[in-house]
Amino acid sequence: MDELLSQLVNTPGPSGYEDRVRAVIVEKLEDMGFEPVVDSLGNVYVVLGEGRPLMVVAAHMDEVGFVVRHIDERGFLRVAALGGISPDTVLSKEVVVLTEKGDVLGVFGAQPPHIRGQAQPPSIEDLFIDVGASSREEALAMGVEVGSPATFLGNYRERDGRIVGKALDDRLGCYVLLRALEGLSAPGEGSVAVAFTVQEEVGLRGAAALAHELEPNYAVAVEGTIANDTPGVPEQQYVTVLGRGPALRVMDRSIVASRRLLLHVRRLAEEASIPYQLQISPYSGTDSGSFLVRGAETTAISVPVRYIHTPTSLALRSDVEAAVRLVRALLERPWPEE
């Protein structure tokens, strides 16, 4: 078992509540000899080298999740979503509610289909978390309250090169960055900030603060991204495909990639015989969007993941390792040719 990846995937950290994930990352960075900086929002980063140009290479720590908005008289928890979640993927799934008294295990339920309408899929408003309480008072005694965050129960597994678990978007990106940093020295000129951001799933908010603080010349998001190469999806609609290596972002909802930076990353991949694919993703975005609006040239390097934003996703170890090699090559040679 990969101990670092297991820690990253199984640690709960919904948007706005990334502190446990950050603790894992900070400890790893310190073990590697870095002195990480944590800003007021909770972003954490290390800087290699000095001066300009400056590149930020960033993965986000948060995962999609929920926040308790109401506890009814029978102790059932109504929730609001933190990030984009399809309600029909969560029914009967285990969740953990994070409280000051400790983690509370629960299960997602909803009104029976014959009540809400057989053909009508559930909405977030239909969902509730059942923590086994018999009353509001009992739920409160467990430590649950309005504002308590919740997320899917950790379920990392890896076998025969297949990785499954919650939060592969974007704990795989965090893992890739940490692996790529091992034993790395500063670039010969300029500086590179390797960052782990907060609140990406609710609007790229941590990256926006970091972009304002650092004002980088270049920025690359490292992501777990949509792989929809599954039955019922026409080939021309594939965003990425499992097994073809990391995806290099050409455009998405938030950026059109810098041609110069994209060509540089492609060249690094080809020189090292690293497989890659090109990604067009018109309905999604990454932290790169926040850096672009501060004037940075941007793209993204992503690990293909099936079923992101659900209780269990699937990725391939071969794609992860190829991404590690490519991101490390970028950290070693960050500057595109003029």
C-alpha positions in Angstrom: 0.0 0.0 0.0 1.2 3.5 -0.8 1.2 5.1 2.7 1.3 8.7 1.5 -1.5 8.3 -1.1 -3.6 6.4 1.5 -3.2 9.3 4.0 -4.1 11.9 1.4 -7.1 10.1 0.1 -8.6 9.0 3.4 -8.1 12.2 5.3 -11.3 14.3 5.2 -11.0 17.8 3.9 -14.1 19.4 2.3 -13.9 22.9 0.9 -13.2 25.4 3.7 -12.2 22.6 6.1 -8.8 21.5 4.7 -6.8 21.6 8.0 -6.3 17.9 8.4 -5.1 17.5 4.8 -2.8 20.5 5.2 -1.3 18.9 8.3 -0.4 15.8 6.3 1.2 17.9 3.6 3.1 20.2 5.9 4.6 17.2 7.8 5.7 15.7 4.5 7.2 19.0 3.3 9.1 19.4 6.6 10.4 15.8 6.4 11.8 16.7 3.0 13.6 19.7 4.5 11.3 22.5 3.3 9.9 25.4 5.4 6.3 25.7 4.2 4.5 28.9 4.3 0.8 28.9 5.4 -1.2 32.0 4.4 -4.3 33.5 6.1 -6.7 31.4 4.0 -4.9 28.1 4.6 -3.0 27.8 1.4 0.5 26.2 1.9 3.4 26.6 -0.4 7.2 26.3 -0.6 9.4 28.4 -2.9 12.5 27.1 -4.7 14.9 29.7 -6.0 14.7 33.5 -5.9 13.4 36.3 -8.0 11.7 36.4 -11.4 10.4 34.9 -13.4 8.1 33.1 -11.0 6.0 30.0 -11.7 3.3 28.6 -9.4 2.6 24.9 -9.7 -0.5 24.2 -7.6 -2.8 21.3 -6.5 -5.9 21.9 -4.4 -6.3 20.2 -1.0 -10.1 20.4 -0.8 -12.7 17.8 -1.9 -16.4 18.1 -2.6 -18.5 17.7 0.5 -21.4 19.0 2.5 -22.2 21.3 5.4 -25.1 20.7 7.9 -27.8 23.4 7.5 -30.6 21.9 9.6 -31.1 19.2 12.2 -34.7 18.1 12.4 -36.5 17.0 15.6 -35.8 13.3 14.9 -32.0 13.9 14.5 -31.7 13.7 10.7 -29.3 16.2 9.1 -30.2 18.3 6.1 -27.2 19.6 4.1 -26.0 22.0 1.5 -23.4 21.0 -1.0 -19.7 22.2 -1.0 -18.9 21.8 -4.7 -20.5 20.0 -7.6 -22.1 16.8 -6.5 -24.8 14.7 -8.2 -27.2 13.8 -5.5 -28.1 10.4 -7.1 -24.5 9.2 -6.5 -24.6 9.5 -2.7 -27.6 7.5 -1.6 -26.8 4.8 1.0 -23.1 5.9 1.0 -21.2 6.3 4.2 -20.1 9.8 5.3 -18.3 11.3 8.2 -19.5 14.4 9.9 -16.6 16.4 11.4 -17.3 17.8 14.9 -15.4 19.3 17.8 -16.1 16.1 19.8 -14.8 13.8 17.1 -16.0 12.3 13.8 -19.5 11.0 13.6 -20.3 8.2 11.1 -23.5 8.6 9.0 -25.3 7.3 6.0 -27.0 9.3 3.2 -30.7 8.7 2.8 -33.6 10.4 0.8 -37.3 10.2 0.5 -38.4 6.9 -1.1 -38.8 7.1 -4.9 -42.6 6.4 -4.6 -43.0 9.5 -2.5 -40.8 12.0 -4.5 -41.8 10.4 -7.8 -40.2 7.3 -9.4 -38.8 9.2 -12.4 -37.7 12.2 -10.4 -34.0 12.0 -9.3 -33.3 13.3 -5.8 -32.0 16.8 -5.2 -29.7 18.0 -2.5 -32.9 19.2 -0.7 -34.2 15.6 -0.7 -31.1 14.2 0.9 -30.4 13.7 4.6 -27.6 12.2 6.7 -28.7 9.6 9.2 -26.3 9.5 12.1 -28.5 7.1 14.1 -29.8 9.8 16.4 -33.3 9.6 17.7 -33.7 13.3 18.3 -32.2 16.7 17.7 -30.9 16.7 21.2 -29.1 13.4 20.7 -27.5 14.7 17.5 -26.3 17.8 19.3 -24.9 15.7 22.1 -22.8 13.9 19.5 -21.3 17.3 18.6 -23.2 17.8 15.4 -24.4 21.3 14.8 -25.4 23.7 12.0 -22.2 24.4 10.1 -20.6 21.0 10.7 -18.9 19.8 7.5 -19.2 16.3 6.1 -17.6 14.2 3.4 -17.4 10.7 2.1 -15.8 8.1 4.3 -12.1 7.3 3.4 -12.0 4.2 1.2 -8.6 4.1 -0.6 -7.7 0.8 -2.2 -5.0 -0.1 -4.8 -4.6 -3.4 -6.6 -2.9 -4.4 -9.8 -2.3 -0.8 -10.8 -5.9 0.4 -10.2 -6.5 3.1 -7.6 -9.9 3.6 -6.1 -11.1 6.0 -3.5 -12.8 9.3 -2.7 -11.2 12.7 -3.3 -8.9 11.6 -6.1 -9.7 15.1 -7.4 -7.4 16.5 -6.2 -5.5 14.4 -3.7 -3.8 12.8 -6.7 -2.6 16.2 -7.7 -1.2 16.8 -4.1 0.5 13.4 -4.2 2.0 14.1 -7.6 3.5 17.4 -6.4 4.9 15.9 -3.2 6.5 13.0 -5.1 7.9 15.4 -7.7 9.5 17.6 -5.0 11.5 14.8 -3.5 15.2 15.6 -3.7 14.6 18.6 -6.0 16.9 21.6 -6.1 16.1 25.2 -7.0 16.0 26.1 -10.7 19.1 27.8 -12.1 17.2 31.1 -12.4 14.0 32.6 -11.1 11.8 30.8 -8.7 9.1 28.2 -8.5 6.3 28.1 -5.8 4.9 24.7 -5.3 1.5 25.3 -3.7 -1.5 23.4 -2.2 -4.6 25.5 -2.2 -8.0 25.7 -0.5 -11.5 26.1 -1.7 -11.0 25.2 -5.3 -14.2 23.3 -5.5 -16.3 26.3 -4.5 -14.8 28.9 -6.9 -11.0 28.7 -7.0 -10.9 30.9 -4.0 -7.6 29.9 -2.4 -5.8 30.2 -5.7 -7.3 33.7 -6.2 -5.7 34.8 -2.9 -2.4 33.2 -3.8 -2.4 34.8 -7.3 -2.9 38.2 -5.7 -0.1 37.6 -3.2 2.5 36.1 -5.5 1.6 37.5 -9.0 3.3 34.7 -10.9 4.5 34.9 -14.5 3.4 31.3 -15.2 1.1 28.9 -13.4 0.3 25.2 -13.9 -2.5 23.5 -12.0 -2.0 19.8 -11.2 -5.3 18.0 -11.1 -7.3 14.9 -11.0 -9.6 15.4 -14.0 -12.6 14.0 -15.8 -12.1 10.7 -17.6 -15.4 9.9 -19.3 -14.3 7.1 -21.6 -17.2 5.0 -20.4 -20.2 3.2 -22.0 -22.7 5.6 -23.5 -20.3 8.4 -24.2 -19.4 9.0 -27.8 -15.6 9.0 -28.5 -15.7 12.6 -29.7 -17.0 13.7 -26.3 -14.2 12.1 -24.3 -12.5 14.7 -22.1 -9.6 12.3 -21.2 -9.0 8.6 -21.4 -7.6 6.3 -18.7 -4.2 4.8 -19.5 -3.0 7.4 -22.0 -0.9 9.4 -19.6 -1.4 12.9 -18.0 -3.7 15.4 -19.8 -2.3 18.7 -20.9 -4.9 21.4 -20.8 -5.5 23.3 -24.1 -8.6 25.1 -22.8 -11.4 24.9 -20.3 -14.2 27.1 -18.9 -11.6 29.3 -17.1 -8.6 29.5 -19.5 -7.3 29.2 -23.0 -3.8 27.8 -22.3 -0.7 29.8 -23.1 0.5 28.4 -26.4 4.1 28.9 -25.4 3.8 27.2 -22.0 1.8 24.3 -23.4 4.4 23.7 -26.1 7.1 23.7 -23.4 5.3 21.1 -21.4 4.7 18.9 -24.5 8.4 19.2 -25.3 9.4 18.0 -21.8 7.0 15.0 -22.1 8.3 14.0 -25.6 12.0 14.4 -24.6 11.4 12.0 -21.7 9.1 9.6 -23.6 6.3 10.4 -21.2 2.9 9.6 -22.7 0.4 12.4 -22.7 -3.0 13.5 -24.1 -4.4 16.9 -24.9 -7.5 18.0 -23.0 -10.4 20.2 -24.1 -12.7 20.7 -21.1 -15.3 23.4 -21.9 -17.5 22.7 -18.8 -14.9 22.6 -16.0 -12.0 24.7 -14.7 -9.0 24.6 -12.4 -7.0 26.9 -10.2 -5.2 28.1 -13.4 -8.2 30.4 -14.0 -7.4 32.4 -10.9 -3.8 32.8 -12.0 -4.7 33.8 -15.5 -6.7 36.7 -14.4 -3.7 38.1 -12.6 -1.7 38.0 -15.9 0.0 34.6 -15.7 0.5 32.3 -18.6 -1.2 29.1 -17.7 -2.0 25.5 -18.4 -2.7 22.3 -16.4 -1.3 18.8 -16.0 -4.0 16.4 -15.0 -4.3 12.7 -14.0 -7.4 11.1 -15.7 -9.9 10.0 -13.1 -13.3 8.3 -13.7 -16.2 9.3 -11.5 -14.8 12.4 -9.9 -17.0 14.2 -7.3 -18.6 10.8 -6.3 -18.0 8.6 -3.2 -15.5 6.4 -5.2 -13.3 7.3 -8.2 -10.9 5.2 -10.3 -7.5 6.0 -11.6 -4.5 4.1 -13.0 -1.1 4.0 -11.3 0.6 4.3 -14.7 -1.1 7.7 -15.3 -0.1 8.9 -11.8 3.6 7.9 -12.3 3.7 9.5 -15.7 2.4 12.7 -14.1 5.0 12.6 -11.4 7.7 12.3 -14.0 6.3 15.2 -16.1 5.8 17.5 -13.2 9.3 16.8 -11.9 10.6 17.6 -15.4 8.7 20.9 -15.3 10.0 21.8 -11.8 13.6 21.1 -13.1 13.1 23.1 -16.3 10.3 25.5 -15.7 10.9 28.2 -18.3 9.5 28.1 -21.8 11.7 29.2 -24.6 11.3 32.8 -25.7 
